[in-house]
Structures are given as structure tokens and as C-alpha cells.
Amino acid sequence: MPEENINIDNIFHLSLKVAIRHRLPWLGLGLFGGILASGIVGNFEEIISKNLVLAAFIPLIVYMSDAVGTQMESFAIRDFALHKNLNFFKYFLRQFSVISVIGVVLSMLLFLFVIAFHTDLKLAFVISVSMFFSIISSVITGLLFPRYFNRHRLDPANASGPIATITQDILSIVIYFTIASAFL
């Protein structure tokens, strides 16, 4: 049962105008963040032009870290609502452990795929290590944003998703191209 002092939006009791007003600003920030992410990709034009195949893996890196973050965010929102006195540090460590193993497994599978289809060990290393660290970074976006909004008595369901997603997208792109720039 949610804490009584947290403002939870009930879609059946909100007017259309209020429901849109509660959601649209966060999505607008997401739009701005997406434009920012495009600009960040543009800053890595040189590494992309030298290794065009990197561009093909952008959606995968971004999607996987977003999916892991969204999954964790859903658990966090639920768990914060159900467990009023949740020990956040223990919760964070537990989630970090789970996500670390998931990151290793998914990154190893990606490494094998890249080796099989691109036969380039360095490329496989860059892409799989980038995905691993992008997934690990989703622990931050998947847990800290819901916690922040929950602690400030705002409905984390309105803002956490759009803000965490675009933050995670930007983090993933920066991680990916920073690792690619360092090793390719």
C-alpha cells in the first residue's frame, strides 16, 4: 500500500487536462534530452566514420541498458510503494548484484555474436564492454530517479520513466563512444 503522503496520480480521478499536465513536461524534457543525445553522437563523428559498424550497434546498446533500467525502475517503484521502511543501501546492493550478473551474461552473448558475424576481436571487445558498463549504469537511473521522486512525495510513475530513459540513453551513448574512442 502506497504511503498516504505521496501524491499518486489516479488516472480515473484526474481530468484529462491534469493528467496531461502531470506527464507532458517530463516527456518534453525527454525530447530535449533526445536532441542532446543526437548532438553527443555527432561529437563522435570521427570514430563513427572510421568504424561505421559502430553505428549499427547504437540501438542495441541503448535499448539493452534502457530495458534493464526500466525493469529495475518498475521493481523499485513497486517496492518503494509496498515497503515503507525499505533499506535503500541493501536494496541497491542487491539490485547491483543482480544487474552485474545480467550484464556479464548479456555482454558475453553479444561478444560471441560480434565475433561470429564480424570476426573482429577488438570490435567485439568494445561493443560488449560498452554494453556491460551501460547496463551497470542503469542501476543508477533505474533506482535513483524513482527514489528521488518518492522521497520528494511526487508520483515516481509520472517522471521516473522519461527522465531515467533519456538520462540512460545519454549515459549509454557516452560510455559506448568513449570506450570505442579509447580502443579503436
C-alpha positions in Angstrom: 0.0 0.0 0.0 1.5 3.4 -1.0 2.4 5.9 1.6 -0.5 8.3 2.2 1.6 11.4 1.9 2.9 10.6 -1.6 0.9 12.2 -4.3 -0.1 9.2 -6.5 -2.0 10.1 -9.7 -5.2 8.0 -10.1 -5.9 8.2 -13.9 -9.6 7.6 -13.2 -9.9 10.6 -10.9 -7.8 13.1 -12.9 -9.2 15.3 -15.6 -7.7 14.9 -19.0 -6.0 18.3 -18.6 -4.4 17.5 -15.2 -3.2 14.0 -16.4 -1.6 15.6 -19.4 -0.1 18.4 -17.3 1.5 15.9 -15.0 3.1 13.9 -17.8 3.9 16.2 -20.7 6.6 18.3 -19.0 8.6 15.1 -18.3 8.2 13.9 -21.8 9.2 17.3 -23.1 12.4 17.0 -21.1 12.9 13.7 -22.7 12.5 15.2 -26.2 15.1 17.8 -25.3 17.4 15.1 -24.0 17.0 13.1 -27.2 18.1 16.2 -29.2 21.1 16.5 -26.8 21.8 12.7 -27.3 21.8 13.3 -31.1 24.3 16.1 -30.6 26.5 13.8 -28.5 26.6 11.2 -31.2 27.6 13.9 -33.6 30.6 14.7 -31.5 31.8 11.2 -32.1 31.6 11.5 -35.9 35.3 10.8 -36.4 35.3 7.5 -34.6 32.0 6.5 -36.4 33.4 7.4 -39.8 36.4 5.2 -39.2 34.3 2.3 -37.8 30.9 2.6 -39.4 29.8 -0.7 -37.9 29.6 1.1 -34.5 26.6 3.0 -35.7 24.7 -0.3 -36.2 25.1 -1.2 -32.6 23.9 2.1 -31.1 20.2 1.0 -30.9 21.2 -2.3 -29.2 23.4 -0.7 -26.6 20.8 2.0 -25.8 17.9 -0.5 -25.8 19.5 -3.0 -23.6 20.5 -0.5 -20.9 17.1 1.1 -21.1 15.3 -2.2 -20.8 17.4 -3.2 -17.8 16.8 0.2 -16.2 13.1 0.2 -16.9 12.7 -3.3 -15.5 14.6 -2.2 -12.4 12.7 1.0 -12.2 9.4 -0.9 -12.2 10.6 -3.1 -9.3 11.8 0.0 -7.4 8.6 1.9 -7.8 6.6 -1.1 -6.7 9.0 -1.9 -3.8 9.1 1.7 -2.5 5.3 1.7 -2.5 5.0 -1.7 -0.7 7.8 -1.4 1.7 7.7 1.9 3.6 10.9 1.3 5.5 13.0 -0.3 2.8 16.7 -0.3 3.5 17.8 1.5 0.3 21.5 0.6 0.7 20.8 -3.1 0.9 18.3 -2.8 -1.9 20.8 -1.0 -4.1 23.5 -3.6 -3.4 21.1 -6.5 -4.2 20.0 -4.8 -7.4 23.6 -4.1 -8.3 24.5 -7.8 -7.8 21.6 -9.0 -10.0 22.3 -6.4 -12.7 26.1 -7.2 -12.7 25.4 -10.9 -13.4 22.8 -10.0 -16.1 25.3 -7.5 -17.6 28.0 -10.2 -17.8 25.7 -12.8 -19.4 24.3 -10.4 -22.0 27.7 -8.9 -22.8 29.3 -12.3 -23.2 26.4 -13.3 -25.6 26.9 -10.1 -27.6 30.7 -10.7 -27.7 30.1 -14.1 -29.2 27.7 -12.7 -31.7 30.1 -10.0 -32.9 32.9 -12.4 -33.2 30.8 -14.8 -35.2 29.4 -12.2 -37.6 32.2 -9.6 -37.7 35.3 -11.7 -36.9 36.9 -8.7 -35.2 38.1 -9.3 -31.7 38.7 -5.6 -30.9 35.3 -4.6 -32.2 33.7 -7.5 -30.1 35.5 -6.3 -27.0 34.5 -2.6 -27.5 30.8 -3.4 -28.1 30.4 -6.0 -25.4 32.3 -4.0 -22.7 30.3 -0.9 -23.7 27.1 -2.8 -23.2 28.2 -4.2 -19.9 29.0 -0.7 -18.5 25.9 0.8 -20.0 23.8 -1.9 -18.2 25.7 -1.3 -15.0 25.0 2.4 -15.3 21.3 1.6 -15.4 21.4 0.7 -11.8 21.8 4.4 -11.1 19.0 5.6 -13.4 16.7 2.7 -12.5 16.9 3.2 -8.8 17.9 6.8 -8.0 15.2 8.6 -10.0 12.3 6.6 -8.5 13.9 7.1 -5.1 14.3 10.8 -5.6 10.7 11.3 -6.7 9.4 9.1 -4.0 11.4 10.9 -1.3 10.0 14.2 -2.6 6.5 13.0 -2.3 5.9 13.0 -6.1 4.5 10.1 -8.0 7.5 8.3 -9.4 5.4 6.8 -12.2 5.0 10.2 -13.9 8.6 11.4 -14.0 10.9 8.5 -13.4 10.4 6.8 -16.8 11.0 9.7 -19.1 13.8 11.2 -17.1 15.6 7.9 -16.4 15.2 6.8 -20.0 16.8 9.9 -21.6 19.5 10.0 -18.9 20.2 6.4 -19.5 20.3 6.9 -23.3 22.9 9.7 -22.9 25.0 7.7 -20.5 24.9 4.7 -22.8 26.0 6.8 -25.8 28.8 8.5 -23.9 30.0 5.1 -22.4 29.9 3.4 -25.8 31.8 6.1 -27.8 34.2 6.8 -25.0 35.2 3.1 -24.9 35.3 2.9 -28.7 37.5 6.0 -28.9 39.9 4.6 -26.4 40.3 1.2 -28.1 39.6 1.6 -31.8 
